[in-house]
Amino acid sequence: MRFTATAATLAMATTVSAHAQVYGLWVNGEDQGDGRNTYIRSPENNSPVKDLTTADIVCNVNGGKAAPKFAKAAAGDELTFEWYHNTRGDDIIDGSHKGPIITYIAPYTEDAGTGAIWTKIAQDGINGGEWAVDKLIKDKGMAKVTIPSALKAGKYLIRQEIIAGHEANVAFSEDSARGAQFYPSCAQVEITGSGTAVPDQDFDFNTGYKYTDKGIVFDVYGGATSYDFPGPAVWEGASSGSGSGSGSGSAPAPTSPAAQETSAAAAPTPTFETVVKPSEEAAAPTQAPSTPVTPPKTGCSSRRRRARRAARNAL
């Protein structure tokens, strides 16, 4: 679609004052402090990157200089990038710089992050005519992403970028004064948790982003209702970031009532004798003794002898 002269004039007038970079991170709503050159690999200024063939497209200018610290977060946490223009809490970025916000992750490296080590974990384009950058301005520079809950613990680079499309109707390779403007920012984050999922780590920005991509050469002023994201698809493992835990990291399931009943029934039932101590009366034996007792003599033979003597005396 035709790029109007009015739009071009507006874009040129706001170019100098429109740029942005990241101030710091928030974890679950808690400010992690000024991250610039502390845990964020910050560029010298907020100018954009447009050349897809340089290492700057990955983590911006100075992206090959490791920061001295790491922000701390757990798998499943909400991570928020706080963007700003010149000072924290200002106008963030000019409203003409409409475009998507895309987030990637890679295993930590001290170099510029070049090569096929990146995995896309989130992307936000246009919805109902509202671009991700529009929402960023409305949310005062806050762009949220959820760390996948199944992600394996370790040190990572988490890269978030704005692709401003106000001059993206022409490729930079065709007109170096124009082209899509990239604002990449890489944060060093140490992730904790019991997850085992490892990202794909197969995307290389220098070869994966092309000037022929529809998401890099596009017109934000033509009434767009959809957007073709550049780069790979969002990693399937990133869906765990919605809060559903992995089996390896979940707590043992509680024993169900049925299982408890089964366990109780399987146990031997104690007899009364094994539970109650017998009384002394109950302890007395009730059966006959084992040794037979000789019955006493009845005396019948002596009575017969006395009767015979009495009969003889009577004669």
C-alpha positions, 0 to 999 in steps of 0.5 A, spaced: 500 500 500 502 507 498 506 510 503 502 517 504 506 524 504 503 526 510 505 519 514 512 520 511 513 527 514 510 525 521 515 519 521 521 524 519 519 529 524 518 524 530 524 520 528 529 523 533 525 524 539 522 517 538 527 512 540 527 507 546 531 502 550 530 498 556 531 501 563 530 494 567 526 488 569 520 487 574 519 480 576 512 478 579 510 486 579 517 487 583 522 492 581 529 489 580 532 496 580 536 500 574 538 494 570 542 498 565 549 495 564 548 491 571 544 486 568 542 489 561 547 489 556 545 497 554 547 500 548 550 507 548 544 511 546 537 509 544 538 509 536 535 503 532 538 498 529 537 496 521 542 492 518 540 485 519 547 483 517 551 485 523 551 482 530 548 489 533 541 486 531 542 481 536 543 484 543 544 491 540 550 496 540 555 493 545 551 487 545 557 483 546 559 486 552 557 481 558 553 485 564 556 484 571 550 481 574 544 477 573 536 478 575 533 473 579 527 469 577 523 462 577 520 458 572 513 460 571 514 468 573 512 474 570 517 478 567 516 485 565 521 489 561 520 496 562 522 501 556 523 508 556 525 514 552 530 519 555 528 518 562 524 513 566 517 514 566 517 519 560 513 518 553 516 511 552 516 511 544 513 516 539 506 513 537 508 513 530 513 507 531 507 502 531 509 495 530 510 488 534 514 486 540 517 479 540 521 476 546 526 470 545 531 466 550 538 463 549 543 460 553 547 465 557 553 467 553 558 472 554 559 474 546 554 478 542 549 472 542 550 470 534 549 464 531 543 459 532 542 459 539 535 463 540 528 460 541 522 465 540 517 464 547 512 470 546 510 475 540 505 480 540 503 484 534 496 487 532 489 486 535 483 490 533 487 495 530 492 496 536 499 494 535 503 492 541 507 498 541 500 502 542 499 497 548 506 499 551 505 506 551 498 505 554 502 501 559 507 506 561 513 502 558 511 495 561 511 489 556 510 483 560 512 476 558 511 469 562 517 465 563 515 458 561 514 454 568 517 447 565 524 451 563 530 448 565 534 452 571 540 456 569 543 462 566 539 465 560 539 471 555 532 474 554 531 478 548 525 483 547 525 487 541 520 492 538 520 492 531 518 499 529 514 500 522 513 507 520 518 506 515 518 499 514 514 500 507 521 499 504 527 495 506 533 498 509 537 494 503 534 498 498 534 505 502 538 505 507 535 512 510 528 508 511 527 500 513 524 497 519 527 500 526 529 494 531 530 496 538 533 489 541 535 489 548 538 483 552 537 481 559 541 476 563 537 472 567 538 466 572 532 462 572 531 457 578 526 451 578 525 444 577 523 444 570 527 440 565 524 443 558 530 445 554 528 451 548 529 449 541 535 454 540 535 453 533 534 461 530 540 465 528 538 472 527 543 474 522 540 469 517 533 468 520 531 475 519 531 477 511 529 483 508 524 479 504 520 477 510 513 480 510 514 482 518 520 486 516 517 490 510 510 492 512 506 498 512 503 500 518 499 506 515 495 501 510 489 499 515 493 493 517 488 488 521 494 482 521 501 481 522 506 476 519 511 475 524 518 474 522 523 468 525 520 462 527 514 460 531 513 460 538 516 454 542 511 449 544 514 449 551 513 456 552 505 454 553 507 452 560 508 459 562 501 460 562 501 456 569 500 449 568 506 445 571 510 440 568 510 433 571 517 433 573 516 439 577 509 438 580 508 436 588 506 429 589 499 428 588 495 427 595 493 420 597 485 420 595 480 418 600 479 411 597 486 409 597 486 411 604 480 406 606 484 401 602 490 402 606 486 401 612 482 395 610 489 392 608 492 392 615 490 386 620 485 387 625 487 387 632 484 382 637 481 384 643 486 380 647 492 384 644 489 390 645 486 390 653 490 387 658 486 381 661 483 381 669 486 377 674 479 373 674 479 372 667 486 369 668 484 363 672 484 357 669 477 354 667 478 347 665 480 341 669 487 339 671 491 335 667 492 330 673 486 325 675 484 326 682 483 319 686 476 319 688 475 318 696 473 311 698 465 310 700 465 305 706 460 300 703 464 293 704 465 295 712 457 296 713 456 289 710 461 285 714 457 289 720 451 286 718 453 279 717 456 279 725 449 282 727 445 276 724 450 271 727 449 274 734 441 273 734 441 266 733 
